[in-house]
Amino acid sequence: MIKTEVFATKLPVNLKKTLDKVCKQLGLRKNFVIETALREKLEDLLDQHDLQEAISESTGFHDWQSIKKDLKV
């Protein structure tokens, strides 16, 4: 069994109402929807961070602004 911990946060009223409505309409548990969304968002953020880090460390990368500047004669 996975250990769990209480996590409380405040949400905008309209977001909470939408979450309630969607969960009721689709027969989903709010915890499942929130946990899934949070896991996906964290993965996206880490992927974005890794990409930015790889770009900045790449020796062959030149930002678009410097390339455009060099192309102008």
C-alpha positions, 0 to 999 in steps of 0.5 A: 500500500502506498503511503499518503499524506493530506495536501490542502490548497485553495482553488478558485471557486470556478475551478472547484465547481468545474472539477466537481461537475466533471467528476460527477458527470464522468464518475471520477474521484477528485483525488484521482483527477488531481493526482493524475493532473499533478503528476503530468504537470510535474513531469512536463515541468521537469521535461521543460527544465531538462530541455532548457538545460540541455540547450544551454549546455549545448556547444552548437546552440545559438539563440535565434536573435543572434542568428537573425542579427548575423544574417542582416547585411 
